[in-house]
C-alpha cells in the first residue's frame, strides 16, 4: 500500500489554472452550442471572451511564486509542469493574444457566417494548449501541448466552407505541421532511447556523460530532429513556405492569432528544449540557429519588399512575410544563448521582443479586419486615403507599422531591436548583428511605403474591376452598399484601442517591458 501511495503525484490546481480555465470554458461553449437557438449564438462569443479574460486573471495569484506540480515522488525537483516567471510571461502573452483575437472574431463570425460553436471551441482549445506549453518541462507534455495548440488551428484556418483559398490554406498548414510533428517525435524518441528520460532536467544531465559513443550519436540525431521540428513551428526559413497562403486563406483574426500566439508557442518550446534540455549541445544549436535567424529575416523581408500593392490580399501577404522576418529577429537571442554564459539574459530579449511584436502585430491585423469589411480584396492600395475617412484608425495603423519598423514614435519597436542587436554583439555574433541591421533597413521601405499610402488622397475608381468580383464574398454590410465610414463594431474598436494603448504605453516606458522580461527568467 505504501508503495502505491508513493507513486501518486500531487496536483497544484492553482498553478494549472490558466490552461485549465481555458479548456473548461471550451467545454462549456461546446455544450451550450447544442442548446442555444440560432438567434442566441452570438452569446457564445462573449462567453469565450469572458473565459479568456478569466484565464488571464488567474495568472495574478501566481505572480512572484515558483510553483511546480506533477513532480516525481523520488525527485521532487523534477516536475512536468512549472509555473515560473518564464511560464507566466508567455502565458500572459498567449492569453492576451487570444483575448484580442476573440474580440476581432465576434463580428467576423457574423459577417462570414462561420459556425459559432465550432469556432469558439477550437479557439479556446488552441489557447489552452498554447498556455500549457511554456509550463511543460518534459518532452512528452511539450509535444502534447504543441499539438493541442496546433490541431484546432488547422480547423480554424479551413472553417470558411466552400472557400478555395481557405481549403488550400488549411491543407498546406496541416501537411507542414504533420511533417514537423513526425520529425519532432522521431527526435524525442531518439533522445528517450539515449537518455532514458523525458524530463528536460534529466535529459540535460544525461547528455553530459553518455556512456556509449553509439548513444551519443543517437542523442545528436535526436537533438537535430527536434530542432528541425521546432523550426517548422516557428516558420523559420526554409520551413516557412506555408505561412503566406495560410494567412491569406484563414479568417483574418485567425491569421493574426497564428502570427502572434502560434509564434509564441513555437519559440517558447524552442527556448525550453535548447536552454534547459540541450545545454551540452550549445555548440551545435547555437550556430545552427544563428544561420536560421539570418536566413529567415532575409527571406521574410526580401519577399515582403517584392509584394505588389495592387495584388489581391497584398496587405495580408505583406503582414505574413513581415512575420517571417520578425521570426528571424526573435531567433537571434536564442542563438546568442548558445554562445554566452548567461543564457537567461539572452532569452529575456526574445521575450521582450515577443511582447512588443504581439501587441502591434495584432493591432495591424485588427485594422486589416476593419478595412476588409468594405474592401474584401484587402490590397495595400485599398488603404489609400484611410486617414481622410477614419483618421484615428489610420493613425493607429501608422503607429503599428512604425513600431514594427523600429521608428519613432514606435519607441518600443526601436528599443526591442536595439536590445536584440546588443545581445548578438555581446555574444560575439557581430556578423549576425550586421545582417540584422541590413534587414532592418530593408524593412523600413515596405513599412514606410504602406504608411505613406494611408495619408494620400483617395483615388477614385481604384481597383474596381477585381473589387466587383470580390464583392459577392463581402459581408452583408458591403453588399448592401454600406458606406466605408459606417460605425466600427464595438468589439473590433475595442481590440484596436487596446493594442494602440498598449503600444503607446510601452513606447512611453520601454524600460518596463525590458526590465520585466530581461531578468533571470529560466
C-alpha positions as CSV (number, residue, x, y, z in Angstrom):
1,X,0.0,0.0,0.0
2,X,2.8,2.4,0.9
3,X,4.4,1.7,-2.5
4,X,1.3,2.7,-4.4
5,X,0.9,5.9,-2.3
6,X,4.4,6.9,-3.0
7,X,3.7,6.8,-6.8
8,X,0.8,9.3,-6.6
9,X,1.8,12.8,-7.8
10,X,0.3,15.8,-6.1
11,X,-1.6,18.3,-8.2
12,X,-1.4,22.1,-7.7
13,X,-4.6,23.3,-9.3
14,X,-3.8,26.9,-8.8
15,X,-0.6,26.5,-10.9
16,X,-2.7,24.7,-13.5
17,X,-5.5,27.4,-13.5
18,X,-4.6,29.3,-16.8
19,X,-4.8,26.4,-19.3
20,X,-7.5,24.6,-17.2
21,X,-9.8,27.6,-17.2
22,X,-9.5,27.9,-21.0
23,X,-10.1,24.2,-21.5
24,X,-13.1,24.2,-19.2
25,X,-14.7,27.2,-20.9
26,X,-14.2,25.4,-24.2
27,X,-16.3,22.6,-23.0
28,X,-18.9,25.0,-21.7
29,X,-19.1,26.6,-25.1
30,X,-19.4,23.2,-26.9
31,X,-22.3,22.1,-24.7
32,X,-24.0,25.5,-24.8
33,X,-23.9,25.4,-28.6
34,X,-26.2,22.4,-28.5
35,X,-29.0,24.2,-26.6
36,X,-28.8,27.8,-27.7
37,X,-31.1,28.8,-30.6
38,X,-29.5,30.3,-33.7
39,X,-30.6,33.9,-32.7
40,X,-28.6,33.5,-29.4
41,X,-25.4,32.0,-30.9
42,X,-23.5,35.4,-30.6
43,X,-23.7,34.8,-26.8
44,X,-21.1,32.1,-27.2
45,X,-18.5,34.7,-28.3
46,X,-19.0,36.7,-25.2
47,X,-18.7,33.5,-23.0
48,X,-15.5,32.6,-24.8
49,X,-14.1,36.2,-24.4
50,X,-15.0,36.2,-20.7
51,X,-13.4,32.8,-20.3
52,X,-10.1,34.0,-21.8
53,X,-10.2,37.1,-19.6
54,X,-10.7,34.9,-16.6
55,X,-7.8,32.6,-17.6
56,X,-5.6,35.6,-17.9
57,X,-6.7,36.9,-14.5
58,X,-5.9,33.5,-12.9
59,X,-2.2,34.4,-13.5
60,X,-2.3,37.1,-10.8
61,X,-2.2,34.7,-7.8
62,X,0.9,33.1,-9.3
63,X,3.0,36.3,-9.6
64,X,6.2,36.2,-7.6
65,X,5.9,32.5,-7.0
66,X,7.6,29.4,-8.4
67,X,5.0,26.6,-8.3
68,X,5.5,23.1,-9.5
69,X,3.2,20.1,-10.0
70,X,3.3,16.6,-11.4
71,X,6.7,16.0,-9.8
72,X,8.4,12.7,-9.5
73,X,8.0,11.4,-5.9
74,X,11.6,10.3,-5.8
75,X,12.8,13.6,-7.2
76,X,10.6,16.5,-6.0
77,X,12.6,19.0,-8.1
78,X,11.9,17.1,-11.4
79,X,8.4,18.2,-12.5
80,X,6.3,18.1,-15.6
81,X,4.6,21.5,-15.0
82,X,6.4,24.6,-13.7
83,X,4.8,28.0,-13.2
84,X,7.9,30.1,-13.0
85,X,8.4,33.7,-14.3
86,X,9.1,32.5,-17.9
87,X,5.9,30.5,-17.9
88,X,3.8,33.4,-16.6
89,X,5.2,35.9,-19.1
90,X,4.5,33.6,-22.1
91,X,1.0,32.6,-20.7
92,X,0.2,36.3,-20.4
93,X,1.3,36.9,-24.0
94,X,-0.7,33.8,-25.2
95,X,-3.9,34.5,-23.3
96,X,-3.7,38.3,-24.1
97,X,-3.3,37.5,-27.8
98,X,-6.2,35.0,-27.7
99,X,-8.4,37.6,-26.0
100,X,-7.7,40.2,-28.7
101,X,-8.3,37.5,-31.3
102,X,-11.7,36.8,-29.7
103,X,-12.6,40.5,-29.9
104,X,-11.7,40.6,-33.5
105,X,-13.7,37.4,-34.2
106,X,-17.1,38.4,-32.8
107,X,-18.1,40.4,-35.9
108,X,-16.1,38.2,-38.3
109,X,-18.3,35.3,-37.5
110,X,-21.4,37.3,-38.3
111,X,-20.0,38.8,-41.5
112,X,-18.9,35.5,-43.0
113,X,-21.5,33.2,-41.4
114,X,-19.0,30.9,-39.7
115,X,-20.3,28.3,-37.3
116,X,-20.1,29.8,-33.8
117,X,-19.9,26.8,-31.6
118,X,-17.1,25.1,-33.5
119,X,-15.1,28.4,-33.9
120,X,-15.1,29.3,-30.2
121,X,-14.5,25.7,-29.0
122,X,-11.5,25.4,-31.4
123,X,-10.1,28.8,-30.4
124,X,-10.3,28.1,-26.7
125,X,-8.8,24.6,-27.1
126,X,-5.9,26.0,-29.0
127,X,-5.4,28.8,-26.4
128,X,-5.4,26.1,-23.7
129,X,-2.7,24.1,-25.4
130,X,-0.7,27.3,-26.0
131,X,-0.9,28.2,-22.3
132,X,0.2,24.7,-21.3
133,X,3.3,24.6,-23.5
134,X,5.6,27.2,-21.7
135,X,4.9,25.4,-18.4
136,X,5.9,22.0,-19.8
137,X,9.2,20.6,-18.5
138,X,9.2,17.2,-20.1
139,X,9.3,16.3,-23.8
140,X,6.0,14.3,-23.8
141,X,4.0,17.2,-22.3
142,X,5.8,19.6,-24.6
143,X,4.7,17.7,-27.7
144,X,1.1,17.1,-26.4
145,X,0.8,20.8,-25.6
146,X,2.2,21.7,-29.0
147,X,-0.4,19.5,-30.8
148,X,-3.3,20.7,-28.7
149,X,-2.4,24.2,-29.7
150,X,-1.9,23.3,-33.4
151,X,-4.6,20.8,-34.2
152,X,-7.6,23.2,-33.6
153,X,-5.7,25.8,-35.6
154,X,-5.9,23.6,-38.7
155,X,-9.7,23.5,-38.5
156,X,-9.9,27.2,-37.8
157,X,-7.9,28.0,-40.9
158,X,-10.3,25.9,-43.1
159,X,-13.5,26.9,-41.4
160,X,-14.7,29.0,-44.3
161,X,-16.5,26.1,-46.0
162,X,-16.6,26.3,-49.8
163,X,-13.8,28.8,-50.0
164,X,-11.0,27.5,-52.2
165,X,-8.3,29.7,-50.6
166,X,-9.4,28.6,-47.1
167,X,-9.3,24.9,-48.1
168,X,-5.8,25.2,-49.7
169,X,-4.5,27.1,-46.7
170,X,-5.7,24.5,-44.2
171,X,-4.2,21.7,-46.3
172,X,-0.8,23.3,-46.6
173,X,-0.8,24.2,-42.9
174,X,-1.9,20.7,-41.9
175,X,0.7,18.9,-44.1
176,X,3.6,21.0,-43.0
177,X,2.6,20.7,-39.3
178,X,2.2,17.0,-39.5
179,X,5.6,16.6,-41.1
180,X,7.1,18.8,-38.4
181,X,5.4,16.8,-35.7
182,X,6.6,13.5,-37.2
183,X,10.2,14.7,-37.3
184,X,10.0,16.1,-33.8
185,X,8.5,12.8,-32.4
186,X,11.3,10.8,-34.0
187,X,13.8,13.2,-32.4
188,X,12.1,12.8,-29.0
189,X,12.1,9.0,-29.3
190,X,15.9,9.1,-30.1
191,X,16.5,11.3,-27.0
192,X,14.5,9.0,-24.8
193,X,16.4,5.9,-26.1
194,X,19.7,7.6,-25.4
195,X,19.0,9.2,-22.0
196,X,16.2,7.1,-20.5
197,X,14.1,10.1,-19.5
198,X,11.7,12.6,-20.9
199,X,12.1,15.3,-18.3
200,X,14.2,18.2,-19.6
201,X,16.4,18.5,-16.5
202,X,17.2,14.8,-16.5
203,X,17.8,14.8,-20.3
204,X,20.2,17.7,-19.9
205,X,22.1,15.8,-17.1
206,X,22.2,12.5,-19.1
207,X,23.6,14.2,-22.2
208,X,26.6,15.5,-20.3
209,X,28.0,12.0,-19.9
210,X,26.6,9.3,-22.3
211,X,28.5,6.0,-21.6
212,X,28.4,4.7,-25.1
213,X,29.5,6.5,-28.3
214,X,26.6,5.0,-30.2
215,X,24.2,6.6,-27.7
216,X,25.9,9.9,-28.2
217,X,25.3,9.6,-32.0
218,X,21.7,8.7,-31.3
219,X,21.3,11.7,-29.0
220,X,22.9,14.1,-31.6
221,X,20.4,12.9,-34.2
222,X,17.6,13.4,-31.6
223,X,18.7,16.9,-30.9
224,X,18.9,17.8,-34.6
225,X,15.5,16.3,-35.5
226,X,13.8,18.1,-32.5
227,X,15.3,21.4,-33.6
228,X,14.1,20.8,-37.2
229,X,10.6,20.2,-35.9
230,X,10.5,23.4,-34.0
231,X,11.9,25.3,-37.0
232,X,8.7,24.4,-38.8
233,X,6.6,25.6,-35.9
234,X,8.4,28.9,-35.7
235,X,8.2,29.5,-39.5
236,X,11.9,29.7,-39.8
237,X,13.3,29.6,-43.3
238,X,13.5,27.3,-45.2
239,X,10.5,25.8,-43.3
240,X,8.3,28.9,-43.8
241,X,6.6,28.0,-47.1
242,X,3.2,27.5,-45.6
243,X,2.9,31.0,-44.0
244,X,1.7,33.4,-46.8
245,X,-1.0,31.1,-48.2
246,X,-2.2,30.1,-44.8
247,X,-2.6,33.7,-43.6
248,X,-4.4,34.7,-46.8
249,X,-6.8,31.7,-46.6
250,X,-7.6,31.9,-42.9
251,X,-10.2,34.3,-41.4
252,X,-8.2,37.4,-40.6
253,X,-8.5,37.1,-36.8
254,X,-7.0,33.6,-37.1
255,X,-4.2,34.9,-39.3
256,X,-3.4,37.4,-36.5
257,X,-3.7,34.6,-33.9
258,X,-1.2,32.4,-35.8
259,X,1.2,35.3,-36.3
260,X,1.4,36.0,-32.5
261,X,0.2,33.1,-30.4
262,X,1.4,30.5,-32.9
263,X,4.9,32.0,-32.8
264,X,4.9,32.3,-29.0
265,X,4.1,28.6,-28.8
266,X,6.9,27.7,-31.2
267,X,9.5,30.0,-29.7
268,X,8.8,29.1,-26.1
269,X,9.1,25.4,-26.9
270,X,12.4,26.1,-28.8
271,X,13.7,28.0,-25.8
272,X,12.9,25.2,-23.4
273,X,14.4,22.4,-25.4
274,X,17.6,24.3,-26.2
275,X,18.4,26.1,-23.0
276,X,17.0,23.6,-20.5
277,X,17.2,20.4,-22.4
278,X,20.2,20.6,-24.6
279,X,22.7,23.0,-23.0
280,X,25.5,20.4,-23.6
281,X,24.9,20.8,-27.4
282,X,25.0,24.6,-27.4
283,X,28.0,24.5,-29.7
284,X,25.6,22.8,-32.2
285,X,22.3,24.5,-31.9
286,X,23.9,28.0,-31.3
287,X,25.5,28.2,-34.8
288,X,22.5,26.4,-36.4
289,X,20.0,28.9,-35.0
290,X,22.3,31.8,-35.9
291,X,22.2,30.7,-39.6
292,X,18.5,30.1,-39.4
293,X,18.0,33.6,-38.0
294,X,20.0,35.2,-40.8
295,X,18.2,33.2,-43.5
296,X,14.7,33.7,-42.0
297,X,14.9,37.5,-41.6
298,X,16.4,37.9,-45.1
299,X,13.9,35.7,-46.8
300,X,11.0,37.4,-45.0
301,X,12.0,40.9,-45.6
302,X,13.0,40.5,-49.3
303,X,9.7,38.7,-50.0
304,X,7.8,41.5,-48.2
305,X,9.7,44.0,-50.3
306,X,8.5,42.4,-53.5
307,X,4.8,42.5,-52.7
308,X,2.7,44.3,-55.4
309,X,0.4,46.7,-53.6
310,X,-2.3,46.2,-56.2
311,X,-2.4,42.4,-55.9
312,X,-5.5,41.0,-54.1
313,X,-4.8,40.3,-50.4
314,X,-1.4,42.0,-50.7
315,X,-1.9,43.6,-47.2
316,X,-2.2,40.2,-45.5
317,X,0.6,38.8,-47.6
318,X,2.9,41.7,-46.6
319,X,2.0,41.1,-42.9
320,X,2.7,37.3,-43.4
321,X,6.1,37.9,-44.9
322,X,6.8,40.5,-42.3
323,X,6.0,38.0,-39.6
324,X,8.6,35.7,-41.2
325,X,11.2,38.5,-41.0
326,X,10.2,39.2,-37.4
327,X,10.7,35.5,-36.6
328,X,14.3,35.9,-37.7
329,X,14.8,38.7,-35.2
330,X,13.3,36.5,-32.5
331,X,15.7,33.7,-33.2
332,X,18.8,35.9,-32.7
333,X,18.8,36.0,-28.9
334,X,18.1,32.2,-28.7
335,X,21.1,31.7,-31.0
336,X,23.1,34.0,-28.8
337,X,22.2,31.9,-25.7
338,X,24.4,29.2,-27.2
339,X,27.4,31.5,-27.0
340,X,27.0,33.1,-23.6
341,X,27.4,32.1,-20.0
342,X,24.2,33.9,-19.2
343,X,21.5,32.4,-21.5
344,X,18.7,33.8,-19.3
345,X,19.5,37.3,-20.3
346,X,19.6,36.5,-23.9
347,X,16.2,34.6,-23.7
348,X,14.8,37.6,-21.9
349,X,15.5,39.7,-25.0
350,X,13.4,37.3,-27.1
351,X,10.6,37.5,-24.7
352,X,10.7,41.3,-24.6
353,X,10.7,41.5,-28.4
354,X,7.8,39.0,-28.5
355,X,5.7,41.1,-26.1
356,X,6.2,44.2,-28.3
357,X,5.5,42.3,-31.5
358,X,2.3,40.7,-30.2
359,X,0.7,44.0,-29.3
360,X,1.4,45.9,-32.5
361,X,1.0,43.0,-34.9
362,X,-2.4,42.1,-33.6
363,X,-3.3,45.8,-33.9
364,X,-2.3,45.8,-37.5
365,X,-4.4,42.7,-38.2
366,X,-7.3,44.4,-36.4
367,X,-7.1,47.4,-38.7
368,X,-6.8,45.0,-41.7
369,X,-10.0,43.2,-40.5
370,X,-11.8,46.5,-40.3
371,X,-10.8,47.5,-43.9
372,X,-11.7,44.0,-45.2
373,X,-15.3,44.7,-44.1
374,X,-15.7,47.1,-47.1
375,X,-12.7,46.1,-49.2
376,X,-12.6,42.3,-49.1
377,X,-9.7,42.1,-51.6
378,X,-7.6,43.8,-48.9
379,X,-5.0,45.3,-51.2
380,X,-2.5,47.8,-49.8
381,X,-3.9,50.3,-52.3
382,X,-7.2,49.9,-50.6
383,X,-5.8,51.8,-47.7
384,X,-5.2,54.9,-49.7
385,X,-6.9,57.8,-48.2
386,X,-7.8,56.0,-45.0
387,X,-6.7,59.0,-43.0
388,X,-9.4,61.1,-44.6
389,X,-12.0,58.5,-43.9
390,X,-11.0,57.3,-40.5
391,X,-8.2,59.4,-39.1
392,X,-7.9,57.7,-35.8
393,X,-7.7,54.2,-37.4
394,X,-5.2,55.4,-39.9
395,X,-3.0,56.9,-37.2
396,X,-3.3,53.7,-35.2
397,X,-2.2,51.6,-38.2
398,X,0.6,54.0,-39.0
399,X,1.8,53.7,-35.3
400,X,1.7,49.9,-35.5
401,X,3.7,49.8,-38.7
402,X,6.3,52.3,-37.3
403,X,6.7,50.1,-34.2
404,X,7.3,47.0,-36.4
405,X,9.8,49.1,-38.4
406,X,11.5,50.4,-35.2
407,X,11.0,54.1,-35.9
408,X,9.7,56.9,-33.6
409,X,7.1,57.3,-32.3
410,X,7.2,53.5,-32.1
411,X,9.9,53.6,-29.4
412,X,9.2,50.1,-28.1
413,X,10.0,48.7,-31.5
414,X,13.3,50.6,-31.6
415,X,14.2,49.5,-28.1
416,X,13.4,45.9,-28.8
417,X,15.5,45.8,-31.9
418,X,18.4,47.6,-30.1
419,X,18.2,45.0,-27.3
420,X,18.3,42.1,-29.7
421,X,21.2,43.7,-31.6
422,X,23.2,44.3,-28.4
423,X,22.7,40.7,-27.3
424,X,24.1,39.4,-30.6
425,X,27.1,41.7,-30.3
426,X,27.7,40.7,-26.7
427,X,27.6,37.0,-27.7
428,X,30.3,37.6,-30.4
429,X,27.9,37.3,-33.3
430,X,28.9,40.5,-35.0
431,X,28.2,39.1,-38.5
432,X,24.6,38.3,-37.4
433,X,24.2,41.8,-36.0
434,X,25.3,43.2,-39.4
435,X,22.8,41.1,-41.3
436,X,20.1,42.1,-38.8
437,X,21.0,45.8,-39.4
438,X,20.8,45.4,-43.1
439,X,17.4,43.7,-42.8
440,X,16.0,46.4,-40.6
441,X,16.9,48.9,-43.3
442,X,15.2,46.7,-46.0
443,X,12.1,46.5,-43.8
444,X,11.9,50.3,-43.5
445,X,11.0,50.6,-47.1
446,X,7.9,48.5,-47.2
447,X,6.6,49.6,-43.8
448,X,7.0,53.3,-44.7
449,X,5.5,52.6,-48.2
450,X,2.3,51.3,-46.6
451,X,2.3,54.1,-44.0
452,X,2.5,56.8,-46.7
453,X,-0.4,55.2,-48.6
454,X,-2.6,55.9,-45.5
455,X,-2.2,59.7,-45.9
456,X,-2.6,60.1,-49.6
457,X,-5.7,61.3,-51.2
458,X,-8.4,58.7,-52.0
459,X,-8.1,57.5,-55.6
460,X,-11.5,57.3,-57.4
461,X,-12.3,54.0,-59.0
462,X,-9.1,52.4,-57.8
463,X,-9.2,48.6,-58.2
464,X,-12.9,48.5,-59.3
465,X,-12.7,45.6,-61.7
466,X,-11.4,42.9,-59.3
467,X,-13.3,44.5,-56.4
468,X,-16.6,43.8,-58.1
469,X,-15.6,40.1,-58.3
470,X,-14.8,40.0,-54.6
471,X,-17.9,42.0,-53.6
472,X,-20.1,38.8,-53.7
473,X,-17.9,37.4,-50.9
474,X,-18.1,40.6,-48.8
475,X,-20.1,41.0,-45.6
476,X,-23.8,41.9,-45.9
477,X,-23.0,45.5,-45.0
478,X,-20.8,45.8,-48.1
479,X,-23.2,44.1,-50.5
480,X,-25.9,46.5,-49.4
481,X,-23.8,49.5,-50.2
482,X,-23.0,50.5,-46.7
483,X,-20.5,53.4,-46.8
484,X,-16.9,53.0,-45.7
485,X,-17.4,55.4,-42.9
486,X,-20.0,53.2,-41.2
487,X,-19.8,52.7,-37.5
488,X,-17.0,50.4,-36.3
489,X,-18.3,47.4,-34.4
490,X,-17.6,47.8,-30.7
491,X,-15.5,44.6,-30.2
492,X,-13.3,45.5,-33.2
493,X,-12.9,49.1,-32.0
494,X,-12.0,47.7,-28.5
495,X,-9.3,45.5,-30.0
496,X,-7.8,48.3,-32.0
497,X,-7.9,50.6,-28.9
498,X,-6.4,48.0,-26.6
499,X,-3.5,47.4,-29.0
500,X,-2.9,51.1,-29.5
501,X,-3.0,51.9,-25.8
502,X,-0.6,49.1,-25.0
503,X,1.8,50.1,-27.8
504,X,1.7,53.8,-26.7
505,X,2.3,52.8,-23.0
506,X,5.2,50.6,-23.9
507,X,6.7,53.3,-26.1
508,X,6.3,55.7,-23.3
509,X,8.2,53.5,-20.8
510,X,10.1,50.8,-22.9
511,X,12.4,50.1,-20.0
512,X,9.5,48.5,-18.1
513,X,9.0,45.6,-20.6
514,X,12.8,45.2,-21.0
515,X,13.2,45.0,-17.2
516,X,10.2,42.8,-17.0
517,X,11.4,40.2,-19.5
518,X,15.2,40.5,-19.5
519,X,15.8,39.2,-16.0
520,X,16.7,35.7,-15.0
521,X,13.6,34.0,-16.5
522,X,14.8,30.4,-16.5
